Amino acid sequence: MTYPRITIDLKKIETNTRLLTDLCRQHDIEPVGVTKVTCGDPKVARAMLAGGMNMLAESRVENAIRLRQAGIDVPLMLLRLPMPSQAELVVENFQCSLNSELATIKALDRAAASVGKVHQVVLMVDLGDLREGILPEDVENTVAQIAPLAHIQLLGLGTNLTCYGGVIPSRDNLGRLLSLNKQAQAVYGQPLPVISGGNSSSLPLLLEGKLPPVTQLRLGEGIMLGRETVARQPIPGAHLDCFTLEAEVIELQTKPSVPIGEIGQDAFGGTPDFEDRGNHLRAIVALGRQDIAVDSLETPAGTDILGASSDHLLLDVTDYQQPLKVGDRLVFSPGYGALLAAMTSAYVSKEYCG
């Protein structure tokens, strides 16, 4: 067994998936299972399919290829705006993609034509979060230019909220998406059945019964970590521990809490600031910034993160209640950023249970 190690409980992922797919379908919403935080892990994908997902979503072509090579043949959605240089790969591996640039949509049209396919597109609208999407006033003109493309099928409109600007989904902004979709449908001249109303940050509205009648939600963190993404509150009935991260103690010594000598920049170009805690028991574990997002890691009770370098995580373990020695392992709960980094890191081993 190698460490650091992330343990993935597939049964809990399946259970969380079933909880949210059932909730969505009770409100006539078709959920899409987002696997990107696990880098398109086929085992995780199969757990989500077992939990009721009919479509999966990825942000990287490489992850989609990984899923296809593992024999997963359900429809895939590309979440990140496609690169025109990858138009052929997108058409080959994804049934649908989220788009905001006409030049890219035309490239997809040409790629689809070359292989005799029709590629489905959700046109993204920026409702204030200021990440991807055309402005609302450009919807009708953009749809008019998509309509003649013979190898593109416009499914409807979508939006993304909270990921960049932190804008919270509301009745107002999602209600505007519904209105814009009606306008787009009138221009397109065909039904536009998909109103893709965001991600796990839309779950609080759904749980409160206040979500406007969108037809699709793209769910990742709500399944993987059992939390909505506005205030990171637990979803009732969901497992919060689908992933656990273990790392080995490689040094355990009592040391001063403030470095001795003139302080300059650390390894990452920052100037560190230290709280004087006196002498305290410090543990170093074999886990670093190359493996995790430090500020997204929940430590064991009685421990506190002091800092991290590329390969070392420094902890104050003075108040840790169990005996501790070099070679012991500490168990951490990763938040979204830490999970994303750990699943991406080649230095973190993956183990499955459930």
Sequence and secondary structure as in RCSB ss.txt:
>XXXX:A:sequence
MTYPRITIDLKKIETNTRLLTDLCRQHDIEPVGVTKVTCGDPKVARAMLAGGMNMLAESRVENAIRLRQAGIDVP
LMLLRLPMPSQAELVVENFQCSLNSELATIKALDRAAASVGKVHQVVLMVDLGDLREGILPEDVENTVAQIAPLA
HIQLLGLGTNLTCYGGVIPSRDNLGRLLSLNKQAQAVYGQPLPVISGGNSSSLPLLLEGKLPPVTQLRLGEGIML
GRETVARQPIPGAHLDCFTLEAEVIELQTKPSVPIGEIGQDAFGGTPDFEDRGNHLRAIVALGRQDIAVDSLETP
AGTDILGASSDHLLLDVTDYQQPLKVGDRLVFSPGYGALLAAMTSAYVSKEYCG
>XXXX:A:secstr
  SSEEEEEHHHHHHHHHHHHHHHHHTT EEEEE GGGTS HHHHHHHHHTT S EEES HHHHHHHHHTT  S 
EEE S   GGGHHHHHHH SEEEE  HHHHHHHHHHHHHTT  EEEEEEB SSS SS B GGGHHHHHHHHTT T
TEEEEEEE   SSSS     HHHHHHHHHHHHHHHHHH S   EEE  SGGGHHHHHTT     SEEEESHHHHT
SB SSS  B TT  S SEEEEEEEEEEEEE SS SS     TTS         SEEEEEES  TTT  GGGEE  
TT EEEEE SS EEEE TT  S   TT EEEEEE HHHHHHHHH TTSEEEEE 
